[in-house]
Amino acid sequence: MGKVSGIGGVFFRSDAGDELTTFYQEMFDINLGAWLHQEAGPSVIAPFKPDTEYFGPKTNQFMINLRVENIDDFIQELRARGVQEIGADDEEYGRFFRFLDPAGNAIELWEPPAGELPED
């Protein structure tokens, strides 16, 4: 049997393409539609219960999690831009900050503990 070696992309529908392109470029240096070469590290694909409020409005059927460094810098900039915050957590496996992007998509920033990445 074959083996999945990583997540190849995240795709979603949006009427706010230009606004999202600008937001992701300015905020995260991510060029939507272009290849994002990422550092090795963990990713997870996991379902949530249908009634979860973890990633905002129930109309959101997915959430994108971005592994980051210096999460406080991102939080400060996102708040200055007036994003809609939907949650934040400090856990043993890292710090999390959730918000809605300009199109209302749920985005979560995750900063793992220094020098520690979860294993299987």
Protein Blocks (a to p, Z undefined) as FASTA:
>chain_A
ZZdfbdfbdcdddfklmmmmmmmmmmnopaehiacdddedddddddddfkbcklopfklm
bdcddddehkllmmmmmmmnopacfbdcddfkbccdddddfkopacddddddehiacdZZ
